[in-house]
Structure formats: C-alpha cells, structure tokens
Amino acid sequence: MTTIASNLQAVRDAIASAAVGADRHAGDINLLAVSKTFAPDALREAYQAGQTCFAESYVQEALDKIAALQDIPIEWHYIGPIQSNKTRAIAENFAWVHSVDRLKIAERLSEQRPAHLPPLQVCLQVNISMEASKSGAVPHEVDALAHAIAKLPNLKLRGLMAVPAPSDEIAAQRLPFAKLRELRDELNRQGLQLDTLSMGMSHDFAAAIAEGATIVRIGTAIFGDRAYHGNLV
Ligand SMILES: *Cc1c(COP(=O)(O)O)cnc(C)c1O
C-alpha cells in the first residue's frame, strides 16, 4: 500500500470510530480530501485508493489540476478565499463551494453558473470564532445572508462551513462546532432545509463529528505536511 492509501485508510477508520463514539452512522460523514499544494499524482493515488471528492483553495492551482486529471471523475470542491474576478472560473469548474461569505459573491456565482451544469452546491462560511483575520460572515449576519443566498436560482445552499481557531483540547474544539450546528438548526427552524455542516480538519475532526459534521475537510492527515504556500489558510 502507498503512504497516501494507508493514510486514507487510517483517516477512514478514525472517522468511523468518532462516528461510533457520537452514536452516528459513519456513512453520514463525507470525507473531503484537501489536496491544495499537492501535485496531480498525489490525487491520482488517493483516487485509486477510493477517494473521489477533492478540495482546493487556490483557483489557478485548482484549474491546472482539473485539466491534468480530466481522465478521472473527481468531484471538485472549492474551499479557499473568493475574489470577485475568480467567480467565473469557480462557477464553471467546481461542483461545490464551501467558502461563500458575502451576497455579492453568491450573486456572481449564480449568474455565472453555466446552464448545462446542475446548481452549484454552496456552504456559507461563518467566522465562528470571531477572529479578525479570518474570512467568513459574522454570526449575526448569517440569517439574512443565508435566506438571500437560498433564493439565488443557480445555487443550492446546502449548509454552513467554519474553520475555528485551533485548540488542542477536544472540549474546547467542540464549542465552536456546536455553535455552528446551532446556527444551522435555527435556519432550518426558519424554513431553510440545510443538510450540511462542513467542519473539522486533520487536528479536530473527531470533535466536529461529535457535534454533527457531515463533511470533514482533511489534508495533512492524508497527504502529509504542506510546503509553505505564501498564504496558507
Ligand atoms: C487547508 C484546509 C483544510 C485542511 O487542513 P488540514 O489541517 O491539512 O487537514 C481544511 N479546510 C480549509 C478551509 C483549508 O484551507
């Protein structure tokens, strides 16, 4: 087995045991492999080990990989910061976007989504730990923003995403994930139908699963440490 294949197996096993610990079905938790900074061969290796959903954080890097991996049916997710001048490339090339955090960007993605593709699946990113440097809508904006995004014709709002401030303690890790889940539940009480909580990375996915994550976004634990990339998020 290659390193990536055995790392993937270890991550799947850890997801399954976190699910059991939380009294949840492992099948309700989707593993998104975060492949930013890694070359197409690494993704190919993961694909051969059964991984089909991959996430990227930099548009140009992603477009190069999408072109290099045309021959395999990958589902591409965008999880990075979104500049206005990149919305067309994102709308044309991805199945999911997890990092929508303002209405103007959502409107552009909807306008630019090609008619022959299914609606773009989106999550609203929330700055759940209220860090000044982090992207994401602040929690008190979430209600208005979610209802506005849900009305856009070529987007399908699936849920919320967050990248909380890191912590080493599972109890502390769980708090922001619980807050995100509560925001999602409140939106559903208001009539939205959001089935997705995109939360949990290599160091905190067990806590996220305990609080209801339906998508965990994992890079390092699958592909290894990333070389510095200038503006890693
Ligand atoms: C890089 C990244 C991840 C993956 O982080 P790891 O710690 O490598 O698992 C998850 N989510 C987002 C938004 C990222 O930018």
The ligand as a Tripos MOL2 file, in Angstrom:
@<TRIPOS>MOLECULE
LIG
   15    15     1     0     0
SMALL
NO_CHARGES

@<TRIPOS>ATOM
      1 C1         -6.1610   23.5610    4.2190 C.3       1 LIG1
      2 C2         -7.5750   23.4850    4.6640 C.ar      1 LIG1
      3 C3         -8.1060   22.3260    5.2680 C.ar      1 LIG1
      4 C4         -7.2680   21.0940    5.5770 C.3       1 LIG1
      5 O1         -6.4810   21.2950    6.7090 O.3       1 LIG1
      6 P1         -5.5810   20.1100    7.3380 P.3       1 LIG1
      7 O2         -5.2090   20.6440    8.6650 O.co2     1 LIG1
      8 O3         -4.4160   19.9450    6.4280 O.co2     1 LIG1
      9 O4         -6.4080   18.8960    7.4130 O.co2     1 LIG1
     10 C5         -9.4570   22.3230    5.6010 C.ar      1 LIG1
     11 N1        -10.2340   23.3900    5.3670 N.ar      1 LIG1
     12 C6         -9.7690   24.5180    4.8110 C.ar      1 LIG1
     13 C7        -10.6950   25.6600    4.5870 C.3       1 LIG1
     14 C8         -8.4250   24.6050    4.4490 C.ar      1 LIG1
     15 O5         -7.9750   25.7360    3.8920 O.3       1 LIG1
@<TRIPOS>BOND
     1     1     2 1
     2     2     3 ar
     3     2    14 ar
     4     3     4 1
     5     3    10 ar
     6     4     5 1
     7     5     6 1
     8     6     7 2
     9     6     8 1
    10     6     9 1
    11    10    11 ar
    12    11    12 ar
    13    12    13 1
    14    12    14 ar
    15    14    15 1
@<TRIPOS>SUBSTRUCTURE
     1 LIG1         1 GROUP 0 **** ****
